[in-house]
Amino acid sequence: MPEKLKPCPFCGGKVKIDSGFNIDFNNRAHKFYYAICLSCGARGSDADRKTEAIELWNRRIKFAKQ
């Protein structure tokens, strides 16, 4: 079962997985995935797989509200 995305650690907003493409020096496209908050736009690290993007996002440290 895929891991569920945790809310944004900055604003508590809903998060989704999005994707994009990078072009290398040989003009080959490489797809990547990342998590992005729909409220504040915070973005996770790029990953080769959706599941990896989810894991990277969920490992983020939640900052204490000041």
C-alpha positions in Angstrom: 0.0 0.0 0.0 1.5 3.4 -1.0 2.4 5.8 1.8 0.0 8.7 2.3 1.3 12.2 1.9 1.6 14.2 5.2 0.3 17.8 5.3 2.6 20.7 4.6 4.9 21.3 7.6 4.8 25.0 7.0 1.1 25.8 6.6 -0.7 22.4 7.2 -2.1 22.5 3.6 -2.9 19.7 1.3 0.0 18.3 -0.8 0.0 16.5 -4.1 2.6 14.8 -6.2 3.5 16.6 -9.5 6.0 15.8 -12.2 8.3 17.5 -14.7 11.0 16.8 -17.2 14.7 17.6 -17.4 16.6 17.5 -20.7 20.1 16.2 -20.6 23.1 17.1 -22.8 22.0 14.4 -25.4 18.5 15.9 -25.6 16.9 13.0 -23.7 14.0 13.8 -21.4 14.1 12.5 -17.9 10.9 12.5 -15.8 11.0 13.5 -12.2 8.4 13.7 -9.4 8.1 16.0 -6.4 5.6 16.9 -3.7 4.1 20.4 -3.7 1.8 22.2 -1.2 -1.4 23.5 -2.9 -1.7 26.3 -0.3 1.8 27.8 0.2 3.8 26.3 -2.7 6.4 24.6 -0.6 8.1 21.9 -2.7 9.9 18.7 -1.9 13.0 17.3 -3.5 13.0 15.8 -7.0 12.8 12.0 -7.2 12.9 9.4 -9.9 9.7 7.6 -8.6 6.4 8.8 -7.1 6.9 6.6 -4.1 10.4 8.1 -3.5 8.9 11.7 -3.7 6.3 10.7 -1.1 9.0 9.3 1.2 11.2 12.4 0.8 8.3 14.7 1.6 7.1 12.7 4.6 10.6 12.7 6.2 10.6 16.5 6.3 10.9 18.0 9.8 7.9 19.8 11.1 8.8 23.2 12.4 7.4 24.4 15.7 5.1 27.4 15.3 6.5 30.4 17.0 
